[in-house]
Amino acid sequence: MVRLRPAIKADIQLLKRWDEKPHVIAAGGDDGWYDWDREIPRKADWGELLIAEEGGRPVGVMEIIDPAAEPSHYWGEIEENLRALDIWIGEEGDLGRGLGTQMMRAALDRCFADEKVRAVVIDPLESNVRARRFYERLGFRFVERRVFDADECIVYRLTRADFEAVRTGAKAKD
């Protein structure tokens, strides 16, 4: 079972090593990587960096942000009461083991625990068909094709109603 915890300074070297992995590079696009030395110590009311652990062993990292409040305005003009997610599995051997699904479910539970949050958005690369299928299986719905920096992405959205429907096995209303 995966649990999420806040990223700490002791995680920085591991995160830098994961950033060099071919599967992480391929999923990341051209918009640059995190400056972990700067990002980890920062405390922001608009977002958090989380380490996913399985049995106490780090297996991935997630970022949850409020895209309307995030200072770089990566998402541009966007409605309030949303959350945006990023997810990485660190080691190749941890891919395909269901850890990403566990990480996403834990993160979605965390996002929707805030009653104000209406939906979660995500922006995988258009070329990352595997990730897109993964998000669709979790209930995310296509919104639009969009270029972020130099990256061609697909924007997906998971509403609170769709999240609840997926959790309970009910059919969501369109």
Backbone as numpy.savetxt, mean C-alpha at the origin, in Angstrom:
# Nx Ny Nz CAx CAy CAz Cx Cy Cz
0.75 -15.84 10.61 -0.09 -14.66 10.61 0.80 -13.41 10.61
0.46 -12.46 9.76 1.22 -11.22 9.63 0.66 -10.18 10.59
1.57 -9.46 11.21 1.16 -8.30 12.02 1.94 -7.09 11.53
1.34 -5.93 11.67 1.96 -4.67 11.26 2.43 -3.91 12.48
3.63 -3.34 12.37 4.16 -2.50 13.44 4.82 -1.28 12.81
4.94 -0.20 13.56 5.61 0.98 13.00 7.07 0.67 12.64
7.51 1.21 11.52 8.92 1.09 11.12 9.76 1.93 12.08
10.95 1.42 12.40 11.86 2.11 13.32 13.24 2.24 12.67
14.10 3.03 13.30 15.45 3.25 12.74 16.20 1.95 12.50
16.00 0.95 13.36 16.69 -0.33 13.20 16.29 -1.06 11.91
15.20 -0.64 11.26 14.74 -1.26 10.01 15.39 -0.66 8.76
16.07 0.45 8.90 16.55 1.21 7.74 17.45 0.37 6.83
18.42 -0.32 7.37 19.34 -1.09 6.52 18.61 -2.20 5.77
17.66 -2.86 6.43 16.87 -3.89 5.77 16.05 -3.28 4.62
15.43 -2.15 4.85 14.63 -1.50 3.81 15.50 -1.10 2.62
16.69 -0.59 2.89 17.62 -0.24 1.81 18.01 -1.48 1.00
18.21 -2.60 1.70 18.56 -3.86 1.00 17.38 -4.33 0.14
16.18 -4.25 0.69 15.00 -4.64 -0.09 14.85 -3.77 -1.34
15.17 -2.49 -1.23 15.06 -1.58 -2.38 15.94 -2.00 -3.55
16.95 -2.81 -3.29 17.86 -3.27 -4.35 17.41 -4.57 -5.00
16.35 -5.18 -4.50 15.87 -6.46 -5.02 15.19 -6.23 -6.37
15.47 -7.08 -7.37 14.87 -6.90 -8.70 13.35 -6.83 -8.70
12.68 -7.64 -7.89 11.21 -7.61 -7.89 10.67 -6.32 -7.29
11.39 -5.72 -6.36 10.98 -4.45 -5.77 11.21 -3.32 -6.78
12.36 -3.35 -7.43 12.67 -2.34 -8.45 11.64 -2.39 -9.57
11.29 -3.59 -10.03 10.33 -3.73 -11.14 8.95 -3.19 -10.79
8.57 -3.28 -9.55 7.23 -2.83 -9.13 7.20 -1.35 -8.80
8.39 -0.73 -8.66 8.45 0.63 -8.13 8.30 1.76 -9.11
8.57 1.54 -10.37 8.46 2.63 -11.33 9.62 3.59 -11.26
9.43 4.74 -11.90 10.49 5.73 -12.05 10.40 6.90 -11.09
9.45 6.87 -10.16 9.25 8.05 -9.32 10.18 8.11 -8.12
11.20 7.28 -8.12 12.21 7.37 -7.07 11.87 6.53 -5.86
12.86 6.36 -5.01 12.70 5.52 -3.83 12.69 6.38 -2.60
12.34 5.77 -1.53 12.27 6.45 -0.26 13.68 6.73 0.25
13.81 7.86 0.88 15.02 8.18 1.63 14.73 7.70 3.05
15.01 6.42 3.29 14.63 5.79 4.56 15.25 6.49 5.75
16.47 7.01 5.60 17.12 7.72 6.71 16.30 8.94 7.15
15.61 9.54 6.21 14.78 10.70 6.51 13.34 10.30 6.85
12.81 9.30 6.14 11.40 8.94 6.29 11.09 8.23 7.61
11.94 7.31 8.02 11.64 6.50 9.21 11.52 7.35 10.48
12.44 8.27 10.74 12.31 9.03 11.99 11.17 10.05 11.98
10.71 10.42 10.78 9.68 11.46 10.67 8.35 10.97 11.23
7.72 11.79 12.01 6.38 11.49 12.51 5.43 12.45 11.81
4.46 11.90 11.10 3.52 12.73 10.35 2.10 12.32 10.67
1.24 13.30 10.85 -0.15 12.97 11.14 -0.91 12.54 9.88
-0.28 12.64 8.72 -0.93 12.27 7.46 -0.51 10.89 6.95
0.41 10.19 7.65 0.81 8.89 7.15 1.68 8.12 8.11
1.84 6.84 7.77 2.69 5.98 8.59 3.35 4.91 7.72
4.55 4.53 8.11 5.28 3.43 7.50 5.24 2.26 8.46
4.86 1.10 7.95 4.67 -0.08 8.79 5.49 -1.24 8.26
6.07 -1.99 9.17 6.77 -3.22 8.82 5.81 -4.38 9.07
5.70 -5.26 8.10 4.91 -6.48 8.26 5.84 -7.57 8.74
5.42 -8.26 9.78 6.21 -9.35 10.34 5.39 -10.64 10.35
6.08 -11.72 10.06 5.50 -13.06 10.20 6.33 -13.77 11.25
5.72 -14.10 12.36 6.46 -14.74 13.44 7.63 -13.93 13.92
7.52 -12.60 13.91 8.59 -11.72 14.37 9.63 -11.40 13.32
9.54 -12.02 12.14 10.50 -11.79 11.05 9.93 -10.79 10.06
10.65 -9.68 9.77 10.16 -8.72 8.79 10.03 -9.37 7.40
8.87 -9.16 6.77 8.64 -9.73 5.44 8.24 -8.68 4.42
7.85 -7.49 4.87 7.42 -6.46 3.94 7.25 -5.12 4.62
6.91 -4.15 3.81 6.70 -2.80 4.31 5.46 -2.23 3.63
4.74 -1.41 4.38 3.55 -0.75 3.85 3.58 0.72 4.24
3.01 1.52 3.38 2.79 2.92 3.71 1.30 3.18 3.60
0.76 3.83 4.60 -0.63 4.28 4.59 -0.59 5.79 4.73
-1.22 6.50 3.78 -1.25 7.96 3.86 -2.66 8.49 3.67
-2.85 9.71 4.12 -4.03 10.49 3.78 -3.62 11.29 2.54
-4.10 10.91 1.36 -3.60 11.55 0.14 -3.97 13.02 0.00
-5.01 13.46 0.69 -5.38 14.88 0.63 -4.47 15.73 1.51
-3.89 15.13 2.54 -3.07 15.89 3.49 -1.57 15.73 3.25
-1.17 14.73 2.50 0.25 14.44 2.27 0.89 15.63 1.56
2.02 16.15 2.07 2.56 17.43 1.58 3.09 17.47 0.15
3.49 16.35 -0.44 4.00 16.41 -1.82 2.86 16.50 -2.83
1.65 16.25 -2.41 0.46 16.25 -3.27 0.61 15.32 -4.46
1.24 14.18 -4.20 1.44 13.15 -5.22 0.13 12.82 -5.93
-0.96 12.73 -5.20 -2.26 12.37 -5.77 -2.98 13.57 -6.38
-2.39 14.76 -6.30 -3.03 15.95 -6.85 -4.24 16.35 -6.04
-5.19 16.98 -6.70 -6.45 17.35 -6.04 -7.26 16.09 -5.84
-7.50 15.74 -4.59 -8.22 14.51 -4.28 -9.13 14.77 -3.09
-10.25 14.10 -3.07 -11.22 14.30 -2.00 -10.64 13.92 -0.64
-11.26 14.39 0.39 -10.84 14.07 1.75 -11.44 12.74 2.20
-10.95 12.26 3.32 -11.44 11.02 3.95 -11.15 9.77 3.12
-9.99 9.78 2.47 -9.48 8.61 1.77 -8.17 8.20 2.42
-7.71 7.01 2.10 -6.36 6.57 2.43 -5.77 5.99 1.15
-4.45 6.09 1.02 -3.72 5.50 -0.10 -2.69 4.54 0.48
-2.48 3.44 -0.22 -1.56 2.40 0.26 -0.45 2.13 -0.74
0.69 1.77 -0.21 1.79 1.17 -0.97 2.22 -0.07 -0.20
2.65 -1.09 -0.92 3.03 -2.37 -0.30 4.22 -2.96 -1.04
5.17 -3.52 -0.28 6.29 -4.26 -0.84 6.51 -5.51 -0.01
6.78 -6.59 -0.68 7.29 -7.81 -0.04 8.80 -7.75 -0.23
9.56 -7.96 0.84 11.01 -7.74 0.78 11.81 -8.80 0.07
11.61 -10.05 0.41 12.45 -11.13 -0.14 11.69 -11.93 -1.19
12.40 -12.33 -2.22 11.80 -13.12 -3.30 11.11 -14.37 -2.77
11.73 -15.03 -1.80 11.19 -16.27 -1.24 9.88 -16.08 -0.50
9.52 -14.83 -0.19 8.25 -14.57 0.49 7.12 -14.23 -0.48
7.44 -14.13 -1.77 6.41 -13.88 -2.77 5.57 -15.15 -2.96
4.29 -14.97 -3.23 3.43 -16.11 -3.54 3.04 -16.96 -2.33
3.26 -16.48 -1.14 2.95 -17.23 0.08 1.70 -16.71 0.80
1.01 -15.74 0.20 -0.17 -15.18 0.83 0.12 -14.05 1.80
1.38 -13.67 1.93 1.73 -12.60 2.87 1.18 -11.25 2.43
1.19 -10.99 1.12 0.65 -9.73 0.61 -0.83 -9.60 0.94
-1.57 -10.69 0.80 -3.00 -10.68 1.13 -3.19 -10.38 2.62
-2.40 -11.03 3.46 -2.50 -10.79 4.90 -2.14 -9.34 5.23
-1.09 -8.84 4.58 -0.67 -7.46 4.82 -1.77 -6.48 4.41
-2.35 -6.70 3.23 -3.40 -5.80 2.75 -4.62 -5.84 3.65
-5.01 -7.03 4.07 -6.19 -7.12 4.95 -5.94 -6.39 6.26
-4.75 -6.56 6.82 -4.43 -5.86 8.07 -4.42 -4.34 7.85
-3.87 -3.90 6.73 -3.82 -2.46 6.45 -5.23 -1.91 6.18
-6.04 -2.66 5.47 -7.41 -2.20 5.19 -8.22 -2.14 6.48
-8.05 -3.13 7.35 -8.71 -3.07 8.65 -8.29 -1.80 9.39
-7.01 -1.49 9.32 -6.47 -0.31 9.99 -7.07 0.97 9.39
-7.15 1.03 8.07 -7.70 2.21 7.40 -9.17 2.42 7.75
-9.95 1.35 7.61 -11.39 1.48 7.81 -11.81 1.48 9.28
-10.86 1.30 10.19 -11.16 1.46 11.61 -11.52 2.91 11.92
-11.02 3.82 11.09 -11.38 5.24 11.20 -12.71 5.42 10.46
-13.76 5.72 11.17 -15.11 5.82 10.60 -15.22 6.88 9.51
-14.31 7.87 9.51 -14.36 8.91 8.48 -13.87 8.43 7.13
-13.06 7.38 7.10 -12.47 6.91 5.85 -13.55 6.26 4.99
-13.74 6.83 3.80 -14.77 6.34 2.87 -14.23 5.32 1.88
-12.93 5.44 1.54 -12.37 4.55 0.53 -10.85 4.56 0.63
-10.24 3.54 0.02 -8.79 3.41 -0.08 -8.44 3.38 -1.56
-7.40 4.13 -1.93 -6.93 4.15 -3.32 -5.53 3.56 -3.40
-5.23 3.05 -4.59 -3.92 2.44 -4.84 -3.58 2.66 -6.31
-2.28 2.71 -6.64 -1.88 3.08 -8.00 -0.76 2.18 -8.56
-1.03 0.90 -8.79 0.02 0.05 -9.36 0.39 0.48 -10.77
1.60 0.14 -11.17 2.01 0.40 -12.55 1.06 -0.33 -13.49
0.74 0.30 -14.60 -0.14 -0.34 -15.59 0.45 -1.66 -16.06
1.76 -1.73 -16.16 2.43 -2.95 -16.63 2.46 -4.06 -15.58
2.14 -3.77 -14.34 2.20 -4.76 -13.27 0.87 -5.51 -13.17
0.63 -6.37 -14.14 -0.64 -7.08 -14.26 -0.88 -7.97 -13.04
0.16 -8.58 -12.53 0.01 -9.44 -11.35 -0.53 -8.65 -10.16
0.04 -7.49 -9.91 -0.43 -6.65 -8.79 -1.87 -6.19 -9.03
-2.17 -5.84 -10.27 -3.53 -5.37 -10.57 -4.56 -6.47 -10.30
-4.25 -7.67 -10.70 -5.17 -8.80 -10.43 -5.31 -9.02 -8.93
-4.22 -8.90 -8.21 -4.22 -9.04 -6.75 -5.19 -8.03 -6.12
-5.09 -6.76 -6.51 -5.97 -5.74 -5.93 -7.43 -5.99 -6.31
-7.66 -6.42 -7.53 -9.03 -6.72 -7.96 -9.62 -7.86 -7.12
-8.83 -8.87 -6.82 -9.31 -9.97 -5.97 -9.68 -9.48 -4.57
-9.02 -8.43 -4.12 -9.32 -7.86 -2.80 -10.53 -6.94 -2.82
-11.11 -6.71 -4.00 -12.30 -5.89 -4.10 -12.09 -4.50 -4.67
-10.84 -4.13 -4.97 -10.57 -2.83 -5.56 -11.16 -2.77 -6.96
-11.68 -1.60 -7.31 -12.29 -1.40 -8.63 -11.52 -0.35 -9.42
-11.41 -0.59 -10.72 -10.74 0.33 -11.63 -11.40 1.71 -11.58
-10.57 2.74 -11.51 -11.05 4.12 -11.57 -10.61 4.78 -12.86
-9.28 4.76 -13.11 -8.76 5.42 -14.30 -7.30 5.04 -14.54
-6.87 5.28 -15.78 -5.45 5.23 -16.10 -4.92 6.64 -15.82
-3.72 6.71 -15.25 -3.19 8.01 -14.88 -1.68 7.96 -14.86
-1.04 9.05 -15.24 0.42 9.16 -15.18 0.78 9.91 -13.89
1.60 9.25 -13.06 2.15 9.87 -11.86 3.64 10.02 -12.13
4.12 11.25 -12.09 5.49 11.53 -12.51 5.66 10.95 -13.91
6.56 10.00 -14.12 6.74 9.41 -15.44 6.11 8.03 -15.55
5.38 7.60 -14.53 4.85 6.24 -14.47 3.40 6.16 -14.94
3.15 5.23 -15.86 1.78 4.96 -16.28 1.18 3.98 -15.29
0.14 4.43 -14.61 -0.46 3.66 -13.52 -1.95 3.43 -13.77
-2.49 2.52 -13.00 -3.92 2.30 -12.95 -4.35 2.66 -11.53
-5.32 3.53 -11.41 -5.84 3.90 -10.11 -7.01 2.97 -9.81
-6.96 2.38 -8.62 -8.04 1.53 -8.11 -8.56 2.14 -6.83
-9.82 1.80 -6.52 -10.47 2.32 -5.32 -11.26 1.20 -4.67
-11.16 1.11 -3.36 -11.95 0.17 -2.57 -12.80 1.00 -1.61
-14.12 0.99 -1.82 -15.02 1.74 -0.94 -15.23 0.96 0.35
-15.72 1.66 1.34 -16.05 1.01 2.60 -17.09 -0.09 2.36
-18.10 0.17 1.53 -19.13 -0.84 1.25 -18.54 -2.08 0.59
-17.64 -1.88 -0.37 -17.00 -3.03 -1.04 -16.10 -3.79 -0.06
-15.41 -3.06 0.81 -14.57 -3.69 1.82 -15.41 -4.57 2.73
-16.52 -4.02 3.21 -17.40 -4.79 4.09 -17.97 -6.01 3.36
-18.33 -5.84 2.11 -18.89 -6.95 1.33 -17.87 -8.07 1.16
-16.64 -7.70 0.85 -15.59 -8.71 0.68 -15.34 -9.43 2.01
-15.34 -8.67 3.11 -15.11 -9.27 4.43 -16.22 -10.25 4.82
-17.45 -9.90 4.47 -18.57 -10.75 4.89 -18.98 -11.76 3.83
-18.40 -11.65 2.62 -18.75 -12.57 1.54 -20.02 -12.16 0.80
-20.57 -10.99 1.12 -21.77 -10.51 0.44 -21.41 -9.84 -0.88
-22.36 -9.66 -1.72 -22.14 -8.94 -2.98 -22.32 -7.45 -2.74
-21.33 -6.68 -3.14 -21.41 -5.23 -2.96 -22.37 -4.64 -3.99
-22.96 -3.52 -3.60 -23.86 -2.81 -4.51 -23.04 -1.94 -5.42
-23.40 -1.91 -6.70 -22.69 -1.04 -7.65 -23.20 0.38 -7.57
